[in-house]
Amino acid sequence: MKRVFAVNAITIDRDIEPLVRSTDLDEYADALKRHLSGQWDDEKWTAFRVRYGVYGQKQPGVQMIRIKIPGGILPLAWVSVVAEFNRRFCQGDAHITTRQDFQLYFVPLAQSAEALGFLYAHGMTTREACGNTFRNITSCALAGNCPREHVDAGLVADRLARSWLRQPLVQHMPRKAKIAISGCATDCAGTTLHDLGFIAVEKEGRQGFAVLVGGGLGSMPKPALKVLDFIPEEELATALEAMARLHQRYSDRINRNTARIKYVVKRFGDDKFRQLFTEEFERLRGLPQRPWQPLAWRRPDATAKVERTPLGVVPQHDGRFAIVANPVLGNLSAAQLDELVEIAKAAGMKELRLTRDQNLLLPDIAAEHLETVVSRLKAIDIDVPVSAAQSTDIVSCPGTTTCRIGITNSPGLARTVWEDSKNDPSSGGIAVRISGCQNSCGQHHIGDFGFHGLAKKIDGKPAPHYQIHIGGEARFGAQAEMAGIGGPIIPARLAPRALRLLRQGYAEGKQKDETVRLWAERLGKDGINNLLANLDETSGADSFLDWGDSESFKGAPTLRGECAAPFASDDLLADLADDALIRFDRNLAVKRWEPALQSAEEAVVFAARRLLHHAGQFTKDEESAAIILARVHEVAQPRALAALDHLSAEKTAALSNGRVAPYREAVAVFLDTVRAVIDPDTGGKDAAE
C-alpha cells in the first residue's frame, strides 16, 4: 500500500529576498564585538567578515568595503549614498570594479559596523560581496539598452542575485563563484571567463538561456564549458543551484589554490562533468525556488554595431541614447558622484550603470540632452570618447596601493600608460589590462596587451617586473583563444615603452582585419622579441622603483590574501544542516518523500557532526549516518541526546501514520539544540529562519 504523507502543514518561503535585512547588521556588529574582545580569533573573524564585504587591506587596522551592485544597476539615490559614505568613512576615491561593484578604502575596523549601518539604512548591501560565496552577478555593459540584446541581462543579474542572498548553501563554499549574464550571443558579459554564465538565446521559437560552467582566469585560465544548450528563464535559479551543489560536493577544501569549479571540470573531463551537471540539474528541476516574474523579451537587431568596450554616445533600442563615460581607472571622488546625480536628474535619468570595464553608463537620454550631458561630464574630468576606436581602454586592479598580496603598483603603471597614450595615435581601440599579481584581478589575460606583476631579481636584488600577455579576448564567442599569448618578462620601469612599441608594431604591421591575436601568432615569439629589442635593460636605480612609489621595491609580499578566505568548519556544517532542512521542506512541498527523508537525515548528520567536532572528535564526509549518530551518543550532552531521541521517535511515527509536520519540527528542534549547545549566546536561533 502506497503511503500518503500529510505535507500540507509544510510551508515554503517564496518571498523575494531583500538586499538588506536589519539582522545582517546585528550579526556583523555582534561578530565585531566578539573579535575585538578576543572571543573570536583572526581566522574565524576573517571567515565571517569577508561575507559581509569587509576585506583586509595591506595597511593594518583599516578595511576595504565592497558594495554589491547586482547587474551594475545603480539608482541615483545610491550614487548620493556612496558619495556621503566616502566622505564620512573613507580615504581616496570610490573605485568601480570589474564586477560592477564599488570598492571604498581605509575604513577603520572599529568603525566598520557603523559604516555598514549607514549603507544598509539606505538600501545598499555588502552581503556576500567577498568571501567564498556567490559574488556579484554581472552583465553586459549596455544591458537594457543594446539593440542587439534579447533581454536586459542586468535585470536578470539583479533578480538572480537577490534570489541567492543569505542562502545557507552558498555561504561557505570551497571558493568563490563568479556569475555573468549576456543578453545575446555577442557575449559582452564575457561568460567564458566565469564559473557560471548564461547567454540569452532563441531556440525553435522559444526564448531562454544557454548555460556555461567552469571558466576562469588566474593561474590556470580556462574557458567555460557549455553544459546545456537551452533552459527557460524560470529554470535559471535551478542551474545556479546545480553548480553550487557540485561545487560543494566535489571541489577541493584542502588546497584552496585548486578549489574553483574549473578544477572540477578539469578533474572529471568535459563529458563527465557535463553529465554530472545535467544529472544534478534534473534532480533539482521542479523544486520550489524564489518567485520569478516573466522577463520582457525583444526581437534583437543583429545588424546593430557593437564595440568590444562600448564608449561614447551609443544609440539605444528605443530611440534614445546611452553615454558610456570613462572615469580614469574607474575612480570617482565624492564631488564627482554628487555632480553625476545632478547631471542625471537634469537629463531625466533614474539610474546609472557600472560596467565591467570600470566605466560608467548613463542611460535613457533624449537627443536634445546629449550635448549638455557630455559637456558637463567632461567638466568634472570624466571623459566621453567619440568611440572605443578612438579611446584609451585601460583597466587595472588596486595592486600594492591597498592589496595584501599585490606585488606591483598596477594603478601607478596604468596612470603612466594613460598619460602616455594621449600622445600615441596607435593606442586607439586597444584594450590594456594590468594586474599587480598573477591572480588576474585586472584581467590581464583578456586584454589586447596585458601585464601581470611579479618579483624578479636584478643583480641579486628584487625588482618589480611584468609579464606581457598578447591577444586575449573573452567576448564574441571566444573559447580556446580566450587567454592571451604569454610574452616576455620585462622590468616594470620599461613597461610603458614596451606597450608603446607593441601598439605601434601592431598598427604598422597588421594585415587587413587582422586582430592583435592573429598578428602576434603570425610574428611568433621571435618577432615579438624583435619589436622589443631596443628596450633599455640596464640595472639603474630606477629599476628598483615601481611606478607611483617613492621607496625601493621590497619584493613579493608575505601577507596572506583574503580572496581565498578561510572557512570555519562549524559554520560550514551549520549552514549545510540548515540547507538540508530547507531541502526537506522543498521536497515535501512537491510530494517527493524519499528525497525529503534523505534531506532530513542529512540535516541531522550535519548537526551531529557539529557536536562531535565540539567534543574534539574529527569526522569525515564519507562516514555513514549510523556511525556518526552512534558516536554522538557517546559524547553529546543530555539535552542534545533527548532531542535526537525525540526526532527518531517522530520519524518512526511519520513512517507509520504519514504525518510529516511533527517530524519536521523535531529535526528543526535538534538543529536549534545543537546550536544552543555550541554557542549558548545565540539563544538557539531558529534553524528555519
N, C-alpha and C positions, 0 to 999 in steps of 0.2 A: 504494500500500500504506500502510495506516494505521500510524504509528509507535507502538509501545508503550514507555512510559518506565518505568524501574525506580524507582518512588517509595517503595518500602518502606524505603529507607535513611534517609528523612527523618522525623524525629520532631518532634512538636509538644508544647510545654509546656502541659499542660492542668490544672496545679495551681492551686489557689485562691491568689491573691496575698495575702500577709500585709500587715497595716497597717504593720508595722515590719520593716525589714531593717537589719542592722548596717552594710551598705555605705552606707546613706544617711548615717549619722553620720560614717563615714570620709570620704565625699566632701565633706560640709559642713566638717568640720574642716580638710581639706586646702585647700579653697577659701578659707576664712577666713585661713589662714596665708598663702596667696598674695596675698590682698588686703592684709593688714596689712604684708606685706613690700614692697608696691609692684609686685609682678609682675602683678597684675590691676588695671585701672583701675576707676573707680566704675561705669561703665556695664556692664562685664562682670560685676562683682561683684553689682550690683543685679539683673541678669537671672537670675543664679544664686540669690541669696539668697531672693528672694521665692517661688521654687518650693518652698522649704523652710519657708515660713510665717514668715519673719523680715522684718519690714516696718519701714521707717524712720519714726520719729516726727518731729514738728516740733522737739523738743528734741534738740540734737546729741549724738551718741555713745551714744544708747540706742535700743532697738528694742521694737516690739510683737511678741509671739509669738502666732500664731493656731494653736490646736489644732483639728485636724479631727475632728469628731464625726459620722460618717456617719449620716444619718437622725435625728440628735439623740439616739441611743441611748447612754446613759451608765451603764455598770456602776458599782456602788457603789465598787469598788476605785479606779476612775478619779477619783471625787469626792475621795477622800483624796489621790490623787496631785496633783490640781490645787491643793488646799489647801496641801500641802507645797511644791509648786513656787512658789506665790505667796509663801510665807514666805521661801524661800531666795533667789529671784532677782528679785523684782518689787517694785513700789510700788503702793499702791492696791488696788482690788478686782478680782476676776475679773469679766469682762463677758460676758454672754450676747448673741450677735449675732443678727441677723435671718436668718442662715444656719445657725442651730443649732450654732454653734461657740462656743468660749471664746476670748476675747482677754485677754492679760495684758500689762502695760506696764512700761516703764522698765527693761528688761533691758540691762545694759551690753554693747556689741558684743563686747568681748574675752571676755565670759563666755557668749556665745550658744551656742557649741559645747557647753560644759558643761551649759547649760540644756537643750538638745535631748537631750543624752545622758541626763539624768535622766528626761525624758518617755519616750524610746524604750526605756529599760531597764524601764519599767513598762507597755509595750504601747501607748502613745499616740503618735500621729503628727502631724506638722505638714506632711507632704509634700503639696504642691500645694494648700495652704490659701490661698495667694495666687498671684499671677503669672498669666501667660497660659495657663491650664490649665483642666481641669475642676475648678471649685471644689466645695466640699462639697455633696453632693446632699441636698436637704431633703425633708421630708414633712409631712403633716398634724399638727396639734398633738395630736390624740387617736389617732394611728396605733397600731394594735394593740389599742385599747380601745374604739373608737367602734362603737356598734350599727349605724350606717349603712354601714360600710365593707364592701367585697367582700373586701379583703385588707389585711394590715398593710403600709402604704406605707413605714413606717420600715424594715422589714426589706428591702423591695425597694431602697430607697435605699442601705442598708448594703451589700448584695450588689453593686450596680452600682458603687459607689464602690471597693470592693475589686477589682473586675474591671478597673478602668481606671487604678489607681495605677501610676506609672512607665512607662506605655505611651509609647514614643517619639513616636507620632503627636500626643499632646496635651501635650507639654512646652513647646513654643514656638509656640502658636497666634497668629494675628494679635491677638486679645484673649481675655480670659477667656470661659468659657461657664458659665452657671448653669443647674442642672437641678433639677426638682422632681417629686415623685410624689404623686398624690392617690389615696386609696383608694376614692373614689366620685365621682359627677357633681357633688356639692356643691362639690368642688374647693377644699377648705380649705387645700391647699398653695399655692394661687394660681399654678397653672401658666401662666396667661395673661401673667404678667409675666416669664417666664423664657425663656432662649434655647432650652431644650428642656423639654417637660413630658410626663408620662404620666398618664393618668386611667384608673383601673380601670373596666372596663365589662363587660357581658354582651351578647353579640350572637348571636342564633339558637342559644341554648343553650350557647354557648362563652364561656369567660371569658378576658379578655385586657385590652388597653390601647388607648386612643386616643392618637395622637401629635400634639403641637403644637410648632411651631418658630417662633422669631423674635420672641418677646416681649421687653419690656424697659422700663425707666423712664428715668432720666437726662434729658438734654436733648431727647430725642425719645421720649416714652412711646408705646409701641405694643403692642397685644395680640397674643398669639401666633396663628399661623395653623394650623388643623388640616390636617395633611398626610396622615394615614392614620386611617381610622375605627376600624381594629381590627388588632392584631397579637397573636399568642400570647405568653405570658410569656417563652418561650425565645428570642424574637427581639428582646428589649429591647436587648441589647448591640449587635445589628446596627444598630438605629435610632440609638443613640449614635454608632456609628462612621460612619454615613451623614452625620449632622450634622457631625461633626468633619472629615470629608474635604471636604465642601462649604465649610466654614469655611476650611480651609487653602487650598483651590483658588481661592475667589472673594473672600474678604474683603480689605480694603484694608490693606496693610502699610506704607503711607506716611503716611496720615492716621489716626493712632490714634484720633481722636475719632469716626471713622465705620467702625470695624473690628469692630463686633459683628455677629452673624449677622442681626440685624433689618435692617441696611442692605443685606445681600444680598437679603433678601426684597423690600425696597423697590426695589432696582435692577432686579430681574427681573419684579416684579409677582407677585401671589398665584398665578395659574395657572401661569406658567412655573416659579416656584420649586417649587411642588407637584410639577410634572413632573420637575424636576431631582432632587428628593429621592426620589421614587418610583423613578426610574431607578437612582440610586445604591444605594438600599436593595435593589433586585432584583439588582444586580451582586454585592452582598455576601452575600446570602442563601446559606446552605449552607456558607460558610466556617467553619472551626473558631473557636469563641470559648471563653472561660473556662467551666468547668463550671457548670451551673445545676441546682440541686435544685428540684423542683416546689414551688410555694407552696401554703399551706393556704388555700383559698378558703372563704368563708362565704356564707350567704344573708342579705343585709342587711335590716335593719328600716328601710324608707324612711320610716316614720312617726315615728321617734325624733327628738326635738328636738335641734337643733344650733345653737350660737351662733357668730357670726362670730369672736369671740375668746373661746373657752371659758375660763371661770374658775370657781373654787369646786369643789364636790363634784359629780362627773359619774358617772352610772351607766354601767358597762361592759356589753359584750355578754354577759359570762359571769356576771353576778350580783354581781360585786364592784364596787368603786368606784375612780375616779381622782380625785385632788385636783390642780387646776391652781392653783398658788400664784403670787403676784405680787411678786417682789423688786423694789424700787424701781429702775426703769430697767434692769432686768436685771443689777444689780450685786450681787455676793456676796463677803463677806470670807472669809478663810481660816477664821476661827472659825465663821462660819455654815455653811461647807461641811462642817467636821468635825461639827457638830451635825446637819446633814442626814443624814449617814451613820448616826449613832446613831438618829435618828428612823425612818429607813427600815428599819434592821435590826430594831428593836423591833416594827415592824408586818409583818415578814416579806417585805419587798421585796428584790429582787435588782438592780434598776436604777432609774434616774431617766430622764426625757427632757427635753431642752431644746426650746423651741418657737420658731417664727419671730416670735412677738410678745414675745420676751425674757422669757418666763415659764418656769416650772419645773413639770413634771408628775410626780407621784408615783403610780404605777400599782398595780393589783392589791391594793387594800386591802379587807380584810373589814370588814363593817359595824361590828363591835364595836371596831375600832381608830380609826374616823373621828374621834370627838370628841377623843381624845388627840392624834392627829396634827395636827389643826387647831390645838389649843391650843398644842402645842409649836412649831409653825411661827410662830404669832403672837408667841410669847415671844422669838423671835430676829429679830423685825422683818421677817418675811416674811408679807405679808398673804394671807388666804384670803377673798376676797369671797363674799358669798352667791350672786351670779351676775354675769355680764357686764353685765346691765342695771343693776346697782347698783354697778358698779365704775368706777374711773378707768383708762382704757385709753390709756396713753401710751408711745410708742416714740421713741427718739432715737438718733442716731449720736453718736460722740465729739466731733464738731465741733473747735473750736480747742483743746480740752483736750490733744489729742495729734496730731490730723491735720495733715499738712503742707499740705493745700490747703483746710482748713476756713476759712470766712470769719467765722462767728458761733459763739458758745458755745452750741450747741444743748442740751447737758445742763443748762447753767445756766438756760435758759428752761424746759426740761422740768421741772426740780425746782420752779421757781416755779409753773408750771401745776399740778403735782402738789399742792402745798400749797394753792393757791387752789381746786382742785377739791373739797377736803374740805368746804368750806362752800358749795358750789354744787350744789343738787339737780339742775340741768339737765345736769350732767356725766355722769350715769349712762348707761352703754352707748354713749357717744360715743368713737369712735376718733380720737385725736390723734397725728399723725406729724410729727416735726420733723427736718429735715436742716440741717446747717451750711453747705451749698452746694447748687448745682443738681444734683449727681450722684445725689441721692435715696437715699443710704445709709440714711437714716432713713425712706425710703419715703413721703415727703410726698405723692406723687401719689395714694396709695390710702387716705388717711385720710378720715374724715368731714370733718375740718378738718386740713389740712396746712400746714406752714410751711417755706419753704426760705430760708436765709440769703443775703444779698447785701450789697454795699457801695454806699452812695449818699451823696451829699454834702448836708449841711445848712449853709447859709451859707458854702459853699466848703470845708467840712471834711468828711472822710469820717466816716460814722456807720453803725453796724450797722442793717440793715433786714431785714425778712422779707416775702416774697410769700406771700399766703394762697392755698390751694387748697381747693376745697369739693366734697364729694360723690364722692370716689374709692372704688373697690371692685374688688378683684381676685379675689373668690370668688363662689360661687353662679352660676357661668357667665358672669361679667362679661366683656364683649368690647369693644364700641365705646365704652362709657362707663367703661372701666377708670380712666382718669386723671381726677382732679377738675377742676372748672371753675376756670380761673385767676381769682383775685380781686385785690384791691388790694395795693399795696406800702405797708408801714407801718414806722415806726421800731421797732426791736427793743424799746425800753422800753414800747411800747404794746401789744405782742403779747398779754400775759396778759389785759389788759382787752378787747382786740378779740375774743379767743376767748370770753370770758365773754358778751359782747354777742351773738355769733353763736349760742352754745349756747342762750342764753335766748330769742333770737329764734326759733330752731327749735322749742324746747319750747313756746313760747306761740303760735306762728303756724302750726305744721304742721297739715295736714288728716289725717283718719283714714288710718293705714297709709302715710303719705307719708314716703319716705326723705329723707335730707338732700339728695341729688342732686335729686330732684323738687321739693323745697321751694325750693332755690336757683334752679332753672330757672324756677319759677313767679314768684319775686321778680324775677329778672333782675338785671343789673348795677346798675341804679339802686336797686332795692330793697335789695340788699346794702350799697351805699354809704350809703343812708339809715340802716341799722342802725348803721353805724359813724360816723355824722356827729358824734356827741358826743365822739369821741376827742380828747384834747388834743394838738395838733400843734405846740406851742411848741418852740423850739430851745434849751431849757435845757441845763445841763451834763450832766444825766442822759442826754440823747440821744446822747452820745458815749461812754457807758459801757455795755458789754454785760452781760447777766445773768451773775452769777458771777465777773465780772472786777473788778479793783481799779484797773487802768490804762486810760486812754482808748484808744478804738479807733484802730488804726493803718491800717486799710484792708485790702484783699484781700491775701493772702499772695503772695510772689514765689517760694516754693519749688516745685519740681516734685513732682507726686504720683507715687505708685508703683502706682496702680490700673491704669494702662496702662504697666506696666513695660517698659523696652526689652528687646530680644532680641538676642543675639549671632548674627550671620548664620552663623558657622561652626558654632556649637552647633545651630542650626536644621537646617543641611544634614546634620550628623552624625546627628541624630535621624531625619530623613527617610530617610537611607540605611539606618539600622537598621530602620525601619518597613517599607521596601520589601523588605529581606531577609526579615523576618518574613512579609510577604505572599507572598513566593516560597514559603516553607515551607507556608503555609496553603493556597495554591492547589494545590501538589503533593500535599498530603495528601488532597485530594478529586479528584485527577487532572485538574485544569484546566491543561493545559500551556501554552496560549497566554497566559492572564493571568499564569502563573508566569514565563514567559520575559520578558514585559513588565516585571514587577516586578523581576526580576534586573537588567535593563538600567537601570531607574530607580535602583536601588541603586548601580550602578556610576557613573552620571552624577552623582548627588548627591555621591558621594565624589570624583569627578574635579573637580567644581566647587570642592570644598574645596581641592584642590591649586592650582587656578588662582587662587583668592582669596588663598591663602597666598603665591603668587608675585606678588601685586599686580595681577592681571588680573580685572576685573569680568565677571560672567556674567549672563545673562538667562534667565528661566524658559522663554521661548519658543525658545531655541536648541536645535537638534536634537542628538541623541546623537552623530551623526557629527561635527558641528562641535566640540562640547565635547571629544570624545576626540582629535580632530586637534590641538586647541590644547594639550591636556595633553602630547602627545608632544613639544611644543616646549619645555616648561618643567620637566617632572617630573624628580625625582631617579631615578638608575638603578634603585634597588630598587623604586620605585613602578612604573616602566615595565616591569620584569621581571614584577611581579605582574600588571600589566594584560595583558601579552602571554600570560602563562600562562593567565589566565581566558579569553582569546579562543580559545586552543587547546582548552581544556576545553569551551567552548561548542560549537565545531565538532565535537568528538568526541561530545558528548551528542546533538547533532542527528543524528549518524551512527549511533551504536550504542545510543542510548536510555538510557545510564547517566547519571543526573542527579546523583548524590551528589558525584562529583569536581568537577563544575561549580559546584555549590552551595558546596563547600569553597573553591574558587578565588575566588568572589565574596567570601566572608567574609574570606579572607586579604587580598584587595585592600583591603577596608574597614579591616581592622586595620593594614595597612601605611600607609595614608593617615593613620590616627590617630597612629601612631608617628612619622611624618614631621612632622606638625604640632605634636604635643605629645609629645616624647620621654619626658617624665616619667611618662606614663601606662603606658609599657611595652607598648603595644599591647593595650589591653583587648579582651577577646573581644567581637566585634560581635554575636554571637548570645546574649549573656548576658541 
